[in-house]
Amino acid sequence: MKGLLVAEWIKATKRKLPWVLGLISLALSGLSTTFTLVLADLLEGAEEVIVPAPTKPEAYVTALQSAAGNTWVPIVLTTVIVAGEYAKGTWPVALTWNSSRVRHLTAKFLVMTAISAVIILLTAILTLSITAVLARGDGFLGIDEIGVIVAKVLLVQVAWVAISMLGSVLFRSAALAVGLTLGFSLTEQILGLVPVYRRVSLNNAVTGLFGQFDFQGIFPIYVPDPPIAAAILGGWTAFAVALTLTIGTTRDA
Amino acid sequence: MTPAAELCDVRKIYKRTAALDGLTLTFPAGRVVGFLGPNGAGKTTTFRVLLGLVKAAHGTARLLGEEVPDNLARVVRRVGAIVDGPALYDTLTASDNLRVARSSRQSAGNIEDTLRLVGLSERADDRVAGYSKGMRQRLALGMALLDDPDLLLLDEPMDGLDPAGQRDLRDLLGTLANHHAKTVVISSHVLADVQALADHVVVINRGKLVAAGGVDELVGADRTRLVVEDPSPAIEILAGHGLNATIDQGRIFVETNEPRRVAELLGAASIYPSELIRERRSLEQVFLEITGEGR
C-alpha cells in the first residue's frame, strides 16, 4: 500500500493542477473574505441592504466556512486526475504492476483527500489571517476549536473526494466526470431548498457543520446541527466509497 | 515445464460480439512466442484476460501456473506487459514514469539501468508528452522490464519504432529469451520480425485457435519452384519419382528441398526449366493461408 501511495503522490504532485487549484482557491477565498469584511465600510449605507460584516470571533468561523466551501477543489482535482487515468489508458497499465484494484482506489482516495485538505487548510489560514486584520471586534478561536475545525474541513474534503471518485469510475472521462460532478454539486445547492431533500443535502450539511453563520432569513435553508451534519457527510462518504469500490472492482479495465 | 500461460475454453463477449470464442491455447515457457492474428482476432483481449484486466464470461486462464484472476496477485510481479499501446503518464518525465511503476510494483528495479537499456538516458528528465511514438514505445518496454520479469506479454511492441529501433528491440528480446531464460510473447503485424525472433507461433482468428507450433513446423520444409514450357509432362515425371508437384498460376511447386534432383530428373527427359528456385515459405504466407486473409 505504501508503494501505491508514493506512486499516486508522484502522479498528482508532479503536475501543475494541484498548484493551479491552490492558487485559485487562495485568490477566490481571499477576495471573498476581504469583500465580506470591508464591503459595508466601502459602500455608504450598505449595511441596510446587505448582510452586515461579521465581527470577531464569529468572523473566524465565516472565514473558515469560506475556505471549506471550495468544494470544487476536491472535485476538479480528483476527477481530472482519476478519470483522466481511465481516459488515457493508464489504469490498465497500473493494474499490470499491482493487481489489487481496491488498493489502487484506496491510494487514490487518500492522496486526493490529502492534497485537497492541504489546499483548503492553506486557504483557511489565509482567510483567518485576513479576518484577523480586517474584522472588527476582539477574540480568537481556541486551540481546541481550531482542532475541531481542521477535523471538519477534513470531513468535507473526504466526502467530496469520495463523490468525485464515484464520478470518475462511473464516467471514465475527465471532461464528463468534472462536468457532471460539478453539476451535481451546484444542483445539490438548489435541491437543498427542497423540503424532501434538504435533510440529506451535502451543502446544507457543510453549512451546518461550521454552523454559526447567520443567513438572516435570506434563504429558507435547513442548517442541521453539527453532529447531524457530520453524520450526513459520513453517510454520503460511505455511500460513494461503497459504490466506487463496487464499480471499480467489477468493471473491465 | 509449466506453461507460461494457458487459456482453456475462454469466452469473452463485448456487447454482442464474441472477442474470444472458446479459445484454448498455451504459451510455452522459456521461448519467444509469436502471437498472431488479423485485426480483431482477440490477441489484445487474450492478454487482457491473462492480466485480469477483463473478466472472461466462461473458461479458465492460468498465468505462470496460477489461475487468474483469482490468484493474479501471486504472479503479477513476475510479469511485464505492454497492452493496447504504450499508455504513459504524459505530464511526468520518463524517470518519474519509471518511479511510479517501481513504487506500484514495490520493486527494486534500477531506473538508470532501465533507461540506458531502452536508450532513453539522455531524455530521462523530459516530459513524456513531447516524446515520439517510438520513444513512448521504448519507455513502455522499460516499464515492463523494470522488475526483471519472468514473462513478457508485449502487444505490438514494434509499433512506431524506426528500423534501427526495431532491430535493437529484436536483439534485446532475443537476448532476454536466449540468455536470461525469459518467456516473451509478442503479438505483432510485422510477421518478418516474428519469424526472425520467435521459435513458437500461436495463431488465432475470430477468437479461436487456428494453429500453434514451432515456426519451422508451421512454415514447413523448403520447396522447389520451377517454370517449364509444358507443365503436364514435367509433373508426371516428378510424380513418377515420388515427388509431390502441384501447379499454380503456371508455376510448378515441388515438395522437396533438392532442386538439383528436380533438374536432373527433368533434364533426363529433355525438359529444361526456364526458372528453378529453392524457396522457403514465409510466416506471412502461412499466416495468410491459415487465417484466410490472403483470399
Chai-1 contact restraints between the chains, C-beta under 6 A:
chainA,res_idxA,chainB,res_idxB,connection_type,confidence,min_distance_angstrom,max_distance_angstrom,comment,restraint_id
A,G3,B,S103,contact,1.0,0.0,6.0,A-B,restraint_1
A,G3,B,S104,contact,1.0,0.0,6.0,A-B,restraint_2
A,G3,B,Q106,contact,1.0,0.0,6.0,A-B,restraint_3
A,L4,B,S104,contact,1.0,0.0,6.0,A-B,restraint_4
A,V6,B,S103,contact,1.0,0.0,6.0,A-B,restraint_5
A,A7,B,V100,contact,1.0,0.0,6.0,A-B,restraint_6
A,A7,B,S103,contact,1.0,0.0,6.0,A-B,restraint_7
A,A7,B,S104,contact,1.0,0.0,6.0,A-B,restraint_8
A,I10,B,D96,contact,1.0,0.0,6.0,A-B,restraint_9
A,I10,B,R99,contact,1.0,0.0,6.0,A-B,restraint_10
A,I10,B,V100,contact,1.0,0.0,6.0,A-B,restraint_11
A,K11,B,Y89,contact,1.0,0.0,6.0,A-B,restraint_12
A,K11,B,V100,contact,1.0,0.0,6.0,A-B,restraint_13
A,K14,B,L92,contact,1.0,0.0,6.0,A-B,restraint_14
A,K14,B,D96,contact,1.0,0.0,6.0,A-B,restraint_15
A,R15,B,T91,contact,1.0,0.0,6.0,A-B,restraint_16
A,G89,B,A87,contact,1.0,0.0,6.0,A-B,restraint_17
A,T90,B,A87,contact,1.0,0.0,6.0,A-B,restraint_18
A,P92,B,L53,contact,1.0,0.0,6.0,A-B,restraint_19
A,V93,B,A87,contact,1.0,0.0,6.0,A-B,restraint_20
A,A94,B,S104,contact,1.0,0.0,6.0,A-B,restraint_21
A,L95,B,L53,contact,1.0,0.0,6.0,A-B,restraint_22
A,T96,B,L51,contact,1.0,0.0,6.0,A-B,restraint_23
A,T96,B,A81,contact,1.0,0.0,6.0,A-B,restraint_24
A,W97,B,A101,contact,1.0,0.0,6.0,A-B,restraint_25
A,W97,B,S104,contact,1.0,0.0,6.0,A-B,restraint_26
A,W97,B,R105,contact,1.0,0.0,6.0,A-B,restraint_27
A,N98,B,S104,contact,1.0,0.0,6.0,A-B,restraint_28
A,S99,B,G52,contact,1.0,0.0,6.0,A-B,restraint_29
A,S99,B,L72,contact,1.0,0.0,6.0,A-B,restraint_30
A,S99,B,A73,contact,1.0,0.0,6.0,A-B,restraint_31
A,S99,B,V76,contact,1.0,0.0,6.0,A-B,restraint_32
A,D252,B,V54,contact,1.0,0.0,6.0,A-B,restraint_33
A,A253,B,L53,contact,1.0,0.0,6.0,A-B,restraint_34
